[in-house]
């Protein structure tokens, strides 16, 4: 039997666990997996083995390893790229770093990452296909195609990594799976958060609204998710926090913060676009509404990403400053609180 983990919006890889039957004949592991992993090729499986993405009983093995009865085989593969025509579009993108292996971008708000239903143009991938069109093709005349390891929501800003080669995509997928990357987000949440903490609870599609995620602290529904948060600045009615992800689930930070009673500021899907804390004075209400206008989406920014370069094995760290309107809202809250205390 094989157990596949469905791709999440945040992290995009597939993990298969397969136990060899008691009557299993000795067989090369690449051939063994070819018959059991859907929508893949022997070349991709061998690439996975080369990158250390195949394990037997917890130990990394090469493609020529002979599977024997009772072996527990595990393989991590990049999620298959969607069979959709990618239209190059000359859209400006802010590139933080680029070499022959990967590209690091600072994604703006309002940009969908990948073409899909209702969003076939204007996405980050459309922009990257245009950018990659000016690069030399891969060996064998294969055109360069952006390799997604993770995604950010349409209105979440900040640092993203995109692979330029199959080898980089496979390597980065394993790093995300093994949680050896370090991802830090900055969020503005409703309420006065007094201390640092951790949120742990399965995340799955809401049983009432399939467009949002819910936290299920008990039972098997949803997927395991852990978010650590640290208080950066307390502003009475809102708190600036840094969130560190252990896992990469759809809307993880947004769902977890709502679960603990601190929805993100102006997050419409999770109830943060209402005045949840503060006074009843009309001046205060207008102040909050004005801030909603300044930052017209959830206050969430992927500030930092640290990873190991797939080729050089150098540990690399990339950061992106908060967008100007996010910074402006923080400044407005500081001014409001300081004047209240005078």
Wavefront OBJ file of the C-alpha trace (Angstrom):
o trace
v 0.000 0.000 0.000
v 1.108 3.549 -0.607
v 0.137 6.654 1.334
v 0.350 9.956 -0.538
v 0.235 13.325 1.160
v -1.889 15.759 -0.844
v -0.163 18.999 -1.767
v -0.936 21.961 0.471
v -1.195 25.545 -0.687
v 1.937 26.457 1.224
v 4.254 23.529 0.486
v 4.164 21.563 -2.753
v 5.603 18.061 -2.633
v 4.384 14.475 -2.559
v 5.425 11.940 0.055
v 4.861 8.246 -0.536
v 5.358 5.464 2.004
v 5.331 1.912 0.664
v 5.948 -1.344 2.536
v 7.281 -4.241 0.486
v 5.199 -7.414 0.741
v 6.521 -10.534 2.442
v 6.849 -12.215 -0.964
v 8.708 -9.329 -2.599
v 11.500 -10.464 -4.948
v 14.793 -8.583 -4.878
v 14.293 -5.624 -7.219
v 16.076 -2.357 -7.915
v 14.315 0.391 -5.985
v 13.867 2.610 -9.045
v 11.991 -0.199 -10.829
v 10.063 -0.985 -7.637
v 8.874 2.616 -7.343
v 8.073 2.983 -11.042
v 5.214 0.506 -10.596
v 3.890 2.167 -7.455
v 4.242 5.937 -7.813
v 1.741 7.506 -10.238
v 2.546 10.156 -12.835
v 6.312 9.923 -12.615
v 9.263 8.610 -14.634
v 12.291 6.492 -13.923
v 14.470 9.542 -14.585
v 12.692 11.525 -11.844
v 12.933 8.612 -9.441
v 16.668 8.287 -10.128
v 17.023 12.056 -9.652
v 15.263 11.685 -6.304
v 17.664 8.923 -5.284
v 20.684 11.029 -6.286
v 19.398 13.875 -4.098
v 18.779 11.621 -1.097
v 14.974 11.767 -1.401
v 14.546 7.971 -1.213
v 14.893 6.145 2.094
v 14.531 2.558 3.234
v 13.799 2.091 6.939
v 14.938 5.678 7.493
v 18.247 5.369 5.625
v 18.968 7.099 2.306
v 19.639 4.703 -0.563
v 20.768 4.887 -4.199
v 18.740 3.918 -7.270
v 20.438 0.501 -7.504
v 19.400 -0.565 -3.981
v 17.592 -3.934 -4.066
v 14.249 -3.880 -2.267
v 13.637 -6.931 -0.098
v 10.578 -8.244 1.797
v 9.403 -5.980 4.633
v 11.353 -2.901 3.542
v 9.624 0.397 4.339
v 10.304 2.673 1.376
v 9.797 6.446 1.502
v 10.136 8.893 -1.396
v 9.654 12.664 -1.598
v 8.935 14.114 -5.050
v 8.113 17.607 -6.309
v 4.396 17.904 -6.990
v 3.713 17.254 -10.701
v 3.497 20.513 -12.604
v 0.011 21.231 -13.882
v -0.678 20.474 -17.516
v -1.631 24.018 -18.382
v -0.296 26.322 -21.045
v 1.956 28.882 -19.416
v 1.719 32.200 -21.235
v 4.803 34.426 -20.872
v 3.918 37.921 -19.665
v 6.244 40.859 -19.230
v 5.268 41.604 -15.618
v 7.804 43.318 -13.350
v 9.054 41.097 -10.525
v 11.403 42.014 -7.701
v 14.300 39.556 -7.770
v 16.291 39.256 -4.538
v 18.720 36.628 -5.856
v 19.220 34.559 -8.981
v 21.696 32.036 -10.337
v 21.541 29.039 -12.693
v 19.760 26.924 -10.069
v 17.151 29.006 -8.304
v 15.536 32.406 -8.100
v 14.338 34.263 -5.000
v 11.587 36.842 -5.437
v 9.688 39.300 -3.261
v 6.053 38.632 -4.170
v 3.711 41.639 -4.080
v 0.144 41.646 -2.780
v -2.596 40.887 -5.284
v -0.490 38.481 -7.342
v -1.586 34.864 -7.648
v 1.391 32.487 -7.770
v 0.246 29.954 -10.392
v -2.330 30.081 -13.219
v -5.565 28.322 -12.404
v -9.311 28.624 -12.611
v -10.140 32.312 -12.960
v -6.466 33.343 -12.918
v -4.796 32.316 -16.169
v -2.888 35.562 -16.592
v -1.049 38.021 -14.418
v 0.457 35.387 -12.109
v 3.973 35.095 -10.772
v 4.557 32.021 -12.936
v 3.477 33.931 -16.072
v 6.065 36.574 -15.189
v 8.752 33.968 -14.528
v 8.079 32.107 -17.794
v 8.730 35.388 -19.621
v 11.881 35.943 -17.553
v 13.081 32.357 -18.087
v 12.491 32.752 -21.818
v 15.653 34.822 -21.937
v 17.684 32.032 -20.335
v 19.473 29.173 -22.122
v 17.345 26.031 -22.453
v 18.170 22.979 -20.357
v 20.010 20.010 -21.816
v 18.087 18.305 -24.596
v 16.330 21.498 -25.644
v 13.900 21.385 -22.728
v 12.537 24.893 -22.072
v 13.030 26.376 -18.636
v 9.904 26.139 -16.507
v 9.463 27.586 -13.009
v 9.518 24.855 -10.355
v 7.278 25.655 -7.394
v 8.238 24.274 -4.004
v 5.813 26.421 -2.014
v 3.219 29.129 -2.541
v 2.006 32.282 -0.855
v -1.619 33.385 -0.789
v -2.669 35.993 -3.335
v -2.465 38.843 -0.812
v 0.426 37.547 1.273
v 3.640 39.352 0.401
v 7.270 38.404 0.734
v 10.054 35.939 0.010
v 9.553 32.943 -2.268
v 12.013 30.483 -3.809
v 11.495 29.018 -7.283
v 13.645 26.238 -8.728
v 15.093 26.549 -12.221
v 16.115 22.912 -12.675
v 14.646 19.492 -11.877
v 17.586 18.790 -9.601
v 16.997 21.982 -7.618
v 13.265 21.294 -7.421
v 13.867 17.797 -6.077
v 16.453 19.005 -3.561
v 14.330 21.898 -2.285
v 11.275 19.642 -1.963
v 13.245 17.430 0.433
v 14.402 20.458 2.436
v 10.813 21.612 2.898
v 9.690 18.071 3.751
v 12.452 17.553 6.307
v 11.832 21.064 7.717
v 15.442 22.140 7.321
v 14.383 25.467 5.827
v 13.629 28.379 8.143
v 10.640 30.558 7.252
v 9.672 33.623 9.271
v 6.564 35.733 8.746
v 5.525 39.049 10.257
v 1.835 39.455 11.051
v -0.347 42.069 12.691
v -2.980 40.304 14.790
v -6.008 41.564 16.646
v -5.769 41.643 20.439
v -3.143 42.137 23.099
v -0.923 39.053 22.951
v 0.963 38.969 26.214
v 3.604 36.322 25.559
v 5.218 34.074 22.970
v 3.604 30.742 22.229
v 2.984 27.786 19.935
v -0.193 26.746 18.166
v -0.565 23.056 17.395
v -3.648 21.612 15.773
v -4.604 19.803 12.588
v -5.674 22.055 9.728
v -8.244 20.976 7.146
v -10.968 22.376 4.941
v -13.794 23.911 6.949
v -16.832 21.654 7.098
v -19.027 24.748 6.663
v -17.051 26.744 4.076
v -14.679 24.932 1.716
v -12.882 28.168 0.845
v -11.334 28.501 4.298
v -9.442 26.246 6.665
v -10.345 25.217 10.208
v -8.312 23.880 13.103
v -9.193 20.412 14.400
v -7.303 19.875 17.676
v -8.633 16.346 18.095
v -9.229 13.475 15.709
v -7.710 12.476 12.389
v -9.307 15.127 10.166
v -6.914 17.615 8.588
v -3.132 17.562 8.628
v -0.694 18.123 11.474
v 0.338 21.777 11.746
v 2.588 23.715 14.125
v 3.113 27.492 14.255
v 5.434 29.245 16.708
v 4.805 32.941 17.337
v 6.897 35.596 19.056
v 5.675 39.022 20.157
v 7.551 41.820 18.398
v 5.499 44.820 19.537
v 2.329 45.250 21.569
v 0.019 48.062 20.489
v -2.857 47.556 22.957
v -5.562 46.571 20.469
v -3.277 44.803 18.001
v 0.031 42.959 18.309
v 2.880 42.637 15.847
v 4.168 39.050 15.891
v 6.749 36.933 14.131
v 5.521 33.483 13.102
v 7.817 30.554 12.416
v 6.378 27.627 10.484
v 7.220 24.031 11.285
v 4.746 22.756 8.717
v 3.300 24.225 5.531
v -0.465 23.962 5.469
v -2.961 26.008 3.520
v -3.650 29.321 5.343
v -1.740 27.922 8.330
v -0.876 31.181 10.097
v -4.253 32.746 9.315
v -6.200 29.735 10.612
v -4.010 29.167 13.670
v -4.117 32.810 14.777
v -7.900 32.881 14.460
v -8.072 29.633 16.438
v -6.321 31.230 19.428
v -8.562 34.290 19.250
v -6.216 36.639 17.389
v -7.271 36.848 13.703
v -4.933 38.763 11.430
v -5.731 42.430 10.936
v -8.066 42.955 7.938
v -8.212 39.252 7.039
v -11.638 38.917 5.375
v -11.718 35.104 5.233
v -10.953 34.713 8.933
v -12.953 37.550 10.461
v -10.164 40.074 10.862
v -11.803 42.726 8.697
v -14.050 43.827 11.551
v -13.245 45.949 14.597
v -12.567 43.181 17.093
v -10.808 45.099 19.870
v -10.861 48.658 21.135
v -13.230 51.409 22.191
v -16.711 52.322 20.978
v -15.712 55.898 20.119
v -16.533 56.875 16.553
v -13.067 58.417 16.175
v -11.481 55.036 16.910
v -13.800 53.238 14.512
v -12.885 55.663 11.734
v -9.196 55.216 12.565
v -9.475 51.435 12.100
v -11.493 51.776 8.886
v -8.850 54.136 7.516
v -6.189 51.528 8.304
v -8.229 48.911 6.452
v -8.114 51.237 3.444
v -4.332 51.677 3.752
v -3.751 47.904 3.997
v -6.693 46.374 2.081
v -5.818 42.716 2.770
v -4.546 40.508 5.579
v -1.486 41.848 7.418
v 0.879 38.961 6.661
v 4.355 39.156 5.135
v 6.928 36.405 4.482
v 9.920 38.311 5.801
v 12.695 35.703 5.765
v 13.598 32.414 4.110
v 16.721 30.427 4.928
v 17.721 27.351 2.924
v 20.668 25.294 1.705
v 21.683 25.911 -1.882
v 20.924 22.739 -3.891
v 24.308 22.757 -5.663
v 26.862 24.619 -3.543
v 25.312 23.435 -0.243
v 25.896 26.930 1.130
v 23.421 28.044 3.783
v 21.661 31.130 2.423
v 19.326 33.660 4.023
v 17.008 36.043 2.172
v 14.913 38.856 3.611
v 12.309 41.275 2.289
v 11.270 44.457 4.094
v 7.633 44.964 5.021
v 5.633 46.656 2.239
v 5.272 50.412 2.691
v 1.542 50.255 3.437
v 2.134 47.556 6.090
v 4.792 49.763 7.691
v 2.432 52.745 7.459
v -0.312 50.924 9.378
v 2.119 49.952 12.129
v 3.227 53.587 12.367
v -0.379 54.771 12.546
v -1.106 52.376 15.433
v 2.008 53.578 17.282
v 0.896 57.194 16.908
v -2.647 56.400 18.018
v -1.501 54.551 21.148
v 1.101 57.173 22.100
v -1.454 59.967 21.876
v -3.924 58.003 23.976
v -1.296 57.594 26.670
v -0.379 61.305 26.768
l 1 2 3 4 5 6 7 8 9 10 11 12 13 14 15 16 17 18 19 20 21 22 23 24 25 26 27 28 29 30 31 32 33 34 35 36 37 38 39 40 41 42 43 44 45 46 47 48 49 50 51 52 53 54 55 56 57 58 59 60 61 62 63 64 65 66 67 68 69 70 71 72 73 74 75 76 77 78 79 80 81 82 83 84 85 86 87 88 89 90 91 92 93 94 95 96 97 98 99 100 101 102 103 104 105 106 107 108 109 110 111 112 113 114 115 116 117 118 119 120 121 122 123 124 125 126 127 128 129 130 131 132 133 134 135 136 137 138 139 140 141 142 143 144 145 146 147 148 149 150 151 152 153 154 155 156 157 158 159 160 161 162 163 164 165 166 167 168 169 170 171 172 173 174 175 176 177 178 179 180 181 182 183 184 185 186 187 188 189 190 191 192 193 194 195 196 197 198 199 200 201 202 203 204 205 206 207 208 209 210 211 212 213 214 215 216 217 218 219 220 221 222 223 224 225 226 227 228 229 230 231 232 233 234 235 236 237 238 239 240 241 242 243 244 245 246 247 248 249 250 251 252 253 254 255 256 257 258 259 260 261 262 263 264 265 266 267 268 269 270 271 272 273 274 275 276 277 278 279 280 281 282 283 284 285 286 287 288 289 290 291 292 293 294 295 296 297 298 299 300 301 302 303 304 305 306 307 308 309 310 311 312 313 314 315 316 317 318 319 320 321 322 323 324 325 326 327 328 329 330 331 332 333 334 335 336 337 338 339 340 341 342
